[in-house]
C-alpha cells in the first residue's frame, strides 16, 4: 500500500490490528503493556486528585470510596460503550477473533469510561453533600482524567489500535523514526495481510492533546484557583469534546456515533462553564493566598421555592474560616459579581451550628 523511496516494505513485519505487546511473561501468563499503561494512568490520576483533595482538607477516606467506585465503573462504562459501537456498526460479527468480555485485548471507549463513573460519583457525593462540595469535586476529578487518557493511549500503541487512515507518504510516522514507524505498519483485522500500510499515529496526537490539557486545566487553572468551583470540570468536557471532534475524521474506522457524543460533550461542557462561572446561584468568596486563590461558599441565594432540594453544605464555611486564619494578611476578594466582604463580616455570617 505504501511506496516510499528508500524503504523496502517487503522486509517489514505487518501487525494485525489488535496485536498485543507484552511487558513480561511468567509461565503461561502474559502481562500486556496495555494493562500496565492502564494501571499507571489510573494511579497517576488518583495521585493528582489526592493532591487537591488533601489541600482542600477533605477526608481521604471519602476519596478512597470514590476511587473504589470509579475504577470498576470506568472499565464497565468504557467496555459497554465499545460494545454498543460494535453492535451498531458490525452486528453480524462485532468481535472478530475475540469476545465481548475480553477487556485485556483492548476495546475500551474513553467516552463511556467518563460518563458512567461521573454519574456514579455524583450520586455518592449527593449523599455526602454535607462533607463535600460537588462543584469542587467535579473540578478536581474530571480534568485529572486527562493524564490517564494520555498514558493509556500508549497502551493503544502497544496493542496496535486507535490508529488513523493510511499515511501514504510516511510524513506522520517516519518523522518519529523507523522503529516507531514499523509499529504503525498495520492491517485491519478483517482485511488480508497484503493490505498492511503505514497508519497515521492518531493515538499519539490524542496523547499529546490530553497531556497539554492536563497541564493547563490541572496545574494552571486548578492549582492557582483561577476559576470558580465546577468551571474547570466543564472545561474538561468541552476540551475533550473538541479534541475528539477534530480527531474522529482521521480515524480508520470513523463513526458518527462518537462524533455525536463529542458534540454532546462540547454542549454540556460549555453549559457547565457558563453556569458555574456566570449564572450559578451559589455565592463564593475568593481568598487570595500567597500564590493562589481559594474559594468558599458563604451564603445561599434567595431561591426559597426550591426549599429542601438545595443541599445544606456547611463544610465550605469551615474551610473558609480555616483558610482565613491561615492566610496571615492575605487579601480576601469575592468573585466578580459580588461585593467586597471583610473577614469580620464573613465570620458573622457563619450560621449557628
C-alpha positions in Angstrom: 0.0 0.0 0.0 2.9 2.3 0.7 5.5 3.2 -1.9 8.2 5.4 -0.4 11.6 5.8 -2.0 14.4 4.3 0.1 12.2 1.9 2.1 11.7 -1.7 1.2 8.4 -2.6 3.0 8.8 -6.3 2.0 11.3 -6.6 4.9 8.8 -5.1 7.4 6.6 -7.3 9.6 3.0 -6.2 9.3 1.0 -6.1 12.6 -2.6 -7.2 12.6 -5.0 -4.8 14.3 -5.2 -5.5 18.0 -1.9 -7.5 18.2 -0.8 -7.1 21.8 2.7 -6.4 23.0 3.7 -7.9 26.4 5.8 -6.4 29.1 6.8 -9.7 30.6 5.6 -13.3 30.9 5.5 -15.7 33.8 5.0 -19.2 32.7 1.9 -19.2 30.5 0.7 -15.9 31.9 1.5 -12.8 29.8 1.3 -9.2 31.2 0.3 -6.8 28.4 1.8 -3.3 28.1 -1.8 -2.2 27.6 -2.7 -3.3 31.1 0.4 -1.7 32.5 -0.4 1.7 30.9 -4.0 1.5 32.3 -2.7 0.9 35.8 -0.1 3.7 35.6 -2.7 6.1 34.1 -5.2 5.3 36.8 -2.6 5.7 39.6 -1.4 9.0 38.2 -4.9 10.4 38.0 -5.6 9.3 41.6 -2.4 10.9 42.9 -3.4 14.1 41.1 -6.8 14.2 42.6 -5.4 13.3 46.1 -3.2 16.4 46.0 -6.1 18.8 45.6 -8.3 16.7 47.9 -5.8 17.0 50.7 -5.2 20.7 50.0 -8.9 21.2 50.4 -8.8 19.3 53.7 -11.4 16.8 52.6 -11.3 13.4 54.3 -9.1 10.9 52.4 -11.5 8.1 53.3 -14.1 9.8 51.1 -11.7 9.9 48.2 -10.8 6.2 48.7 -14.5 5.4 48.4 -14.8 7.4 45.2 -11.7 5.6 43.8 -13.3 2.2 44.6 -16.4 3.4 42.7 -14.6 5.0 39.8 -12.2 2.2 38.8 -14.8 -0.6 38.1 -17.4 1.9 36.7 -14.8 3.3 34.3 -14.0 -0.2 33.0 -17.6 -1.2 32.8 -18.7 2.1 31.1 -15.8 2.0 28.6 -16.5 -1.5 27.6 -20.3 -1.1 27.3 -19.7 2.0 25.1 -17.4 -0.1 22.9 -19.9 -3.0 22.8 -22.7 -0.6 21.7 -20.5 0.7 18.9 -19.7 -2.8 17.6 -23.3 -3.9 17.7 -24.4 -0.8 15.8 -21.8 -0.9 13.1 -20.9 -4.6 12.8 -23.8 -6.6 14.3 -23.0 -9.7 12.2 -19.5 -10.1 13.6 -19.0 -7.5 16.4 -15.9 -9.1 17.9 -13.8 -10.8 15.3 -11.3 -13.3 16.8 -12.3 -12.0 20.3 -15.1 -11.9 22.8 -17.4 -9.2 24.2 -15.7 -9.5 27.7 -12.1 -9.5 26.5 -11.1 -6.2 28.1 -7.4 -7.1 28.2 -7.4 -7.2 24.4 -8.4 -3.5 24.1 -11.8 -2.1 23.1 -12.4 0.5 25.8 -14.1 3.7 24.9 -12.9 6.8 26.8 -16.3 8.5 26.5 -18.1 5.6 28.2 -15.3 5.5 30.8 -16.0 9.1 31.7 -19.8 9.2 31.6 -20.7 6.2 33.8 -18.3 6.8 36.7 -19.2 10.5 36.7 -22.8 9.7 37.2 -21.9 7.1 40.0 -19.6 9.6 41.7 -22.2 12.4 41.7 -24.8 10.0 43.2 -22.3 9.2 46.0 -21.4 12.9 46.6 -25.0 13.8 46.7 -25.4 11.7 49.9 -22.1 13.2 51.2 -23.1 16.8 50.3 -22.6 17.9 54.0 -19.0 17.0 53.7 -18.0 17.5 50.1 -18.8 20.4 47.7 -19.7 18.6 44.5 -18.5 21.6 42.4 -15.0 21.3 43.8 -15.1 17.5 43.4 -16.0 18.0 39.7 -13.1 20.4 39.2 -10.7 18.0 40.9 -11.7 14.7 39.4 -12.7 15.3 35.7 -9.6 17.2 34.5 -7.3 14.6 36.2 -8.8 12.0 33.8 -6.7 13.6 31.0 -3.4 12.2 32.4 -4.9 8.7 32.5 -6.1 9.2 28.9 -2.6 10.4 27.8 -0.8 7.4 29.3 -3.5 4.9 28.3 -3.1 5.9 24.6 0.4 4.4 24.6 -1.3 1.1 25.6 -3.3 1.5 22.3 0.0 1.9 20.6 1.3 -1.3 22.1 -1.9 -3.0 21.1 -1.7 -1.7 17.5 -5.1 0.1 17.7 -6.6 3.6 17.7 -4.7 4.4 14.5 -5.7 6.7 11.7 -6.0 6.4 7.9 -3.2 5.3 5.6 -0.1 7.5 5.8 0.8 7.3 2.1 3.9 9.4 2.1 5.0 8.5 5.7 5.0 12.1 6.8 3.1 11.3 10.0 5.1 8.2 11.0 8.6 8.3 9.7 9.2 11.6 11.4 9.3 9.7 14.7 11.9 7.2 13.5 11.9 3.9 11.7 11.4 1.9 14.9 8.2 3.8 15.6 7.1 3.6 12.0 7.4 -0.2 12.0 4.9 -0.4 14.8 2.5 1.6 12.7 2.7 -0.8 9.8 -0.8 -2.3 10.4 -3.6 -4.1 8.5 -7.2 -4.3 9.7 -8.4 -7.5 11.5 -10.9 -8.2 8.7 -8.6 -7.4 5.8 -5.8 -9.6 4.2 -2.2 -9.1 5.3 -1.4 -7.6 1.9 -3.4 -4.5 2.9 -0.8 -3.6 5.5 0.2 0.1 5.4 1.7 2.8 7.5 -1.1 4.4 9.6 -1.4 7.9 11.0 -0.5 7.6 14.7 -3.7 9.0 16.0 -3.1 7.7 19.5 0.0 9.9 19.7 -1.9 13.1 18.7 -4.6 12.3 21.2 -2.0 11.6 23.9 -0.3 15.0 23.2 -3.5 16.9 23.3 -4.6 15.1 26.5 -1.2 15.9 28.2 -1.4 19.5 27.2 -5.0 19.8 28.5 -3.9 18.1 31.8 -1.1 20.6 32.4 -3.3 23.7 31.6 -6.5 22.6 33.3 -5.0 20.9 36.4 -1.7 22.6 37.1 -2.6 26.1 36.0 -6.3 26.6 36.3 -6.9 24.4 39.3 -3.6 24.9 41.0 -3.8 28.7 41.0 -7.6 28.7 41.5 -8.3 30.9 38.5 -11.9 29.9 38.1 -14.9 29.2 40.4 -15.6 25.7 41.6 -17.1 23.5 38.9 -15.9 25.6 36.0 -12.8 23.5 35.2 -14.8 20.3 35.2 -16.9 21.8 32.4 -13.8 22.9 30.6 -12.6 19.3 30.6 -15.8 18.1 28.9 -15.6 21.0 26.4 -11.9 20.5 25.6 -12.1 16.7 25.2 -15.2 17.0 23.1 -13.4 19.4 20.7 -10.3 17.2 20.5 -12.4 14.1 19.8 -14.4 16.0 17.2 -11.2 17.0 15.4 -9.6 13.6 15.6 -12.6 11.4 14.7 -12.5 12.1 10.9 -8.8 11.0 10.9 -9.7 7.5 12.3 -9.5 4.4 10.1 -12.9 3.5 11.5 -14.7 6.7 11.9 -18.3 6.5 13.3 -21.0 9.2 13.6 -21.7 7.5 17.0 -18.6 9.1 18.5 -18.9 12.4 16.7 -22.4 12.8 18.2 -21.1 12.1 21.7 -18.3 14.6 21.1 -21.0 17.2 20.3 -22.8 16.4 23.5 -19.5 16.7 25.5 -18.9 20.2 24.0 -22.5 21.3 24.7 -22.6 20.2 28.3 -19.1 21.4 28.9 -20.0 24.9 27.6 -23.2 24.8 29.7 -21.3 23.9 32.8 -18.7 26.6 32.3 -21.5 29.2 31.8 -23.5 28.0 34.8 -20.7 27.6 37.3 -18.7 30.7 36.3 -21.5 33.2 35.5 -25.0 32.1 36.4 -24.7 29.9 39.5 -26.8 30.9 42.4 -24.2 29.7 44.8 -22.0 32.6 46.0 -18.4 32.2 46.8 -15.7 34.5 48.2 -12.3 34.3 46.7 -9.4 34.2 49.2 -6.1 35.4 47.8 -3.4 33.4 49.3 0.4 33.6 48.8 0.4 32.1 45.3 -3.2 31.1 44.5 -6.9 31.8 45.1 -9.2 29.7 47.2 -13.0 29.7 47.2 -15.6 29.2 49.9 -19.3 29.2 49.9 -20.6 31.9 52.3 -24.3 32.3 51.7 -27.0 30.9 49.6 -29.3 32.5 47.1 -32.9 33.5 47.8 -34.4 30.7 45.7 -36.7 29.7 48.6 -39.1 27.9 46.3 -36.5 25.1 45.8 -36.5 24.6 49.6 -35.2 21.2 50.7 -33.9 20.4 47.2 -30.9 22.6 47.8 -28.1 20.8 49.8 -27.2 22.4 53.1 -23.4 22.5 52.7 -21.5 23.5 55.8 -18.0 22.3 55.0 -17.1 25.2 52.7 -17.8 27.6 55.6 -15.4 25.7 57.9 -12.8 25.6 55.1 -13.2 29.4 54.7 -12.6 30.0 58.4 -9.5 27.8 58.4 -8.3 29.4 55.2 -8.8 33.0 56.5 -6.9 32.2 59.8 -4.1 30.7 57.8 -3.8 33.5 55.3 -2.0 35.8 57.6 -2.6 39.1 56.0 -3.5 37.9 52.5 -6.4 39.7 50.8 -9.9 38.4 50.6 -11.7 39.1 47.3 -15.1 38.0 46.2 -15.9 36.8 42.7 -16.7 39.5 40.2 -20.4 39.5 40.7 -20.3 40.0 44.5 -19.4 42.9 46.8 -16.2 43.0 48.8 -16.7 41.3 52.2 -14.3 41.7 55.1 -13.1 38.9 57.3 -15.1 40.0 60.3 -18.3 40.2 58.3 -17.6 36.7 56.9 -17.3 35.3 60.3 -20.5 36.9 61.4 -22.4 35.3 58.5 -21.5 31.9 59.7 -24.7 30.1 60.7 -25.2 28.6 64.2 -24.2 25.0 64.4 
